[in-house]
Amino acid sequence: MTFERMPEGYGALPADLKQRMRAAQVRADLAVNRELVLLYWQIGREILARQAQEGWGAKVITPLLARYQQELPQELRAVLPSVAQLEMALNEITEVGGGANDE
């Protein structure tokens, strides 16, 4: 439908819709990031607890992390950290003293 003259009030509508869509995208991105950070923290805590309680080392952790990377759908693998990134994060936690029993 083409208007030679746009109806009154139309002028601000496209910009308003664009701003609202962008704001919703940002809120969605923040929610996803929050959930992923929480998930990684929970995974890290569980691995650290298993290390402390059961003596898990690289022979268990490296294949565990590699397996999770292989079994996830391609879309998720693209946004999740690599095995190397997770191993580095776990090493930093254990070096800093963030053991499984710390809160």
N, C-alpha and C positions, 0 to 999 in steps of 0.2 A: 504494500500500500504506500503510495507516494503522496506526500503533502506538498503543495506549493508553499503553503504557509503552515508551520508547525503549530499545534495547539498550544495555548497558554500553559505554562508550567512544564513544558517538555524540555526546555533548555538545560535545566539542572539535572534532569533524570539520568542521562548516560554517565555523567561524572559521579553522581551519587551511587548508582549501581556498581560502577567500577570500584569505587572506594569500599563499598560494603563487601564485594567479592574478595578484594585483596585482604581486607581485615579478617574475613572468615578463613582465607587460606593461611594467614599468619597464625591464627588461633589453632587451626588444625595441625600445622607444622609444630607448634609448641607442644601440643598435646601428644603427638607422636614421639617427639624428642624426649619428653618427660617419661613416657612409658618405656622407651628403649633404655634410657639411663637407669631407671628403676630395675628393669630386667637384668641389665649387665651387672648392676650392683648385687642383685640377688644371686646371680650365677657365680660371681666372684666370691661372695661370702660362702656359698656352698662348697666351692672348690677349695677355698682356704680351710674351711672346717674339715673337709675330708683329708686335706694334707696333714693337718694337725692330728686328727684322730686316727687315721689309717695309714699315714706315712706316704700318701700319694706324692709322686714326683713327675718329672717330665715324661717318663715312659707311659704314664696314664693320661696326663693332661694334654699333651700334644695331640695324640690320636683322638681324644675326646673333642677338642676344639676343631680339629680337621673334619671329624665326622659331622658335627653340627653344620659346618659350612657346606658340606656335600649334600646333606639331606634337605636343606631349605629350598624353597622355590627360588628361581633365578631372580625374581623381583626383590626378594628380601636379601639375598646375598649381596646385591649391589649396595645396599644401605647399611649393612652390618659390618662391624670391624673384621679385619682379617685375623687369621690364627696368630700371626706374628704380632699384631697390635694387641690382641688379648693377652698373649704371653708376656709382652712387655709391661702391660698394665699390672698383671699379677706379680711380676717380678718387682715392680716399683712398690706395690702394696706391701709385699713381704719384707723388702729392704727398709722401708720407712717404719716398719713395726706395726702395720695394720693387720695384726693376726686375727684369726677367726673369732677370738673371744673379745675383741675390742668393740666398743659401741660408739 
